[in-house]
Amino acid sequence: MSWVYRGRCHKFGHDLHIDDEIMPLRFVRERETRPEVLSQYVMHGIDPEFPKRVKPGDILVAGRRFAQGNPHAQGFRGMKALGLGLIAEWMPRGAYRNCVVAGLPAIPKCPGILDMVNDGDELEVNFETGLITNCTTGAKLKSEPMPSFLREIIAAGGSTSFLKKQINKA
């Protein structure tokens, strides 16, 4: 797995709710987990056309309290299926945990990221080191990356895949 993503920045603000802004709540009620379904509804409550505009390697950048509310993983599974990376100024612990569950590379605490990027900028993000480069402006920001043991789970494809591999080793 490559920990370096290079793609377009998709910038969102603060206080985004996981339910109905990032992913329709109905998928939680229906217990939908298929990535091919969830990927078509990422950020649906804010921008229904979002999944059509993104490409693998693109970076979703958000402000404080990204994915606040109930800790549902569907939105993060959809982001992973789209091949996105995620950087937030700050996200709640349950949201951070669901990034790992889904296998989504993320930097969950990156103060100042919204000031450094504009929507559409080209970014290069090294999720292993925490180095973020705005290729459009030349600006750089260093953030603390996820710990290596969490990156190991993400590299396996998420918690379910990781656990299956651990069981098969035994």
C-alpha positions in Angstrom: 0.0 0.0 0.0 1.3 3.5 -0.8 0.9 6.0 2.0 1.5 8.9 -0.3 -1.6 10.3 -2.0 -1.5 13.0 -4.6 -4.7 14.5 -5.9 -7.1 17.3 -5.8 -8.3 18.9 -2.5 -12.0 18.8 -1.8 -12.4 21.3 1.0 -15.3 21.3 3.5 -15.9 23.4 6.7 -16.5 22.7 10.3 -19.2 20.8 12.2 -20.1 18.2 9.6 -22.4 15.4 10.8 -21.8 11.9 9.8 -25.6 11.2 9.4 -27.3 12.9 6.5 -24.5 15.3 5.7 -21.6 12.9 5.0 -23.8 9.8 4.4 -27.6 9.3 4.4 -28.8 7.8 7.7 -31.0 5.3 5.9 -27.9 3.2 5.1 -27.3 2.8 8.9 -30.9 1.7 9.4 -30.7 -0.7 6.4 -27.3 -2.0 7.7 -25.8 -1.3 4.2 -22.1 -2.1 4.1 -21.4 -2.6 0.4 -18.7 -0.2 -0.7 -20.0 0.1 -4.3 -23.3 1.4 -2.9 -21.9 3.6 -0.2 -19.4 5.3 -2.5 -22.2 6.8 -4.5 -23.5 8.8 -1.5 -20.4 10.3 0.1 -21.1 13.9 1.2 -24.6 13.5 -0.3 -26.2 15.9 2.2 -23.9 18.7 1.2 -23.0 18.0 -2.4 -24.8 15.1 -4.1 -22.5 15.3 -7.1 -19.3 14.9 -5.0 -18.8 11.1 -5.8 -18.8 11.9 -9.6 -16.1 14.6 -9.3 -13.5 12.7 -7.2 -10.7 10.4 -8.3 -8.6 7.9 -6.3 -5.8 9.8 -4.6 -7.9 12.9 -4.0 -8.0 14.3 -0.5 -11.1 15.3 1.5 -10.1 18.2 3.8 -12.4 19.3 6.6 -12.4 21.5 9.7 -13.2 20.8 13.3 -15.7 18.2 14.5 -15.7 16.3 11.1 -18.1 13.4 11.2 -19.6 14.4 14.6 -22.6 12.6 15.9 -23.2 8.8 16.1 -20.2 6.8 15.3 -21.4 5.1 12.0 -18.8 3.7 9.6 -20.8 3.9 6.3 -19.4 7.3 5.3 -15.8 6.2 5.9 -16.4 3.0 4.0 -17.7 5.0 1.1 -14.7 7.3 1.1 -12.4 4.4 1.1 -14.2 2.9 -1.9 -13.7 6.1 -3.7 -9.9 5.9 -3.0 -9.9 9.1 -1.0 -7.6 10.2 1.8 -8.9 12.4 4.7 -7.4 15.3 6.7 -9.4 17.1 9.4 -8.5 19.9 11.7 -10.0 17.6 14.4 -12.4 14.7 14.5 -14.2 13.0 17.3 -12.7 9.7 18.7 -15.6 7.6 17.3 -15.1 9.0 13.8 -11.3 8.4 14.0 -12.0 4.8 15.1 -14.3 4.4 12.1 -11.6 5.5 9.7 -9.5 2.6 11.0 -12.4 0.2 10.9 -13.0 1.2 7.2 -9.4 1.1 6.3 -9.3 4.8 5.3 -6.0 6.7 5.5 -6.5 9.8 7.6 -4.8 12.5 9.6 -7.4 13.2 12.2 -5.8 16.2 13.9 -4.3 18.8 11.7 -4.8 22.4 13.0 -4.4 25.0 10.3 -5.1 22.7 7.3 -8.2 24.8 6.2 -6.0 27.9 6.0 -3.4 26.2 3.9 -5.6 24.8 1.1 -8.3 25.9 -1.3 -10.8 23.7 -3.0 -9.2 22.3 -6.1 -5.6 22.7 -5.1 -3.3 19.8 -5.8 -2.1 18.1 -2.6 0.5 15.5 -1.8 -0.1 13.8 1.5 2.2 11.3 3.1 0.0 9.5 5.6 3.0 7.7 7.1 5.0 10.8 8.0 2.2 13.4 8.3 3.8 15.7 5.7 1.2 17.6 3.7 2.4 19.6 0.6 0.1 22.0 -1.3 1.6 21.5 -4.8 -0.4 24.5 -6.1 1.1 27.0 -3.6 4.2 25.3 -2.4 3.0 25.5 1.3 3.9 22.6 3.6 2.5 21.5 6.9 3.7 18.7 9.2 1.1 16.9 11.3 1.2 13.9 13.5 0.4 10.8 11.5 -1.6 7.8 12.7 0.4 5.5 14.9 2.0 2.6 13.1 -0.2 0.0 14.7 -3.3 1.7 13.3 -1.6 2.1 9.9 -1.1 -1.7 9.9 -4.9 -2.2 10.3 -5.5 0.3 7.4 -2.9 -1.4 5.2 -4.8 -4.7 5.7 -8.0 -3.0 4.4 -9.6 -2.3 7.7 -10.4 -4.1 10.9 -12.3 -7.0 9.5 -9.5 -7.8 7.0 -6.9 -7.3 9.6 -8.5 -9.7 12.1 -9.0 -12.3 9.4 -5.3 -12.2 8.6 -4.4 -12.4 12.3 -6.6 -15.5 12.7 -5.1 -17.1 9.6 -1.6 -16.6 11.0 -2.6 -18.5 14.2 
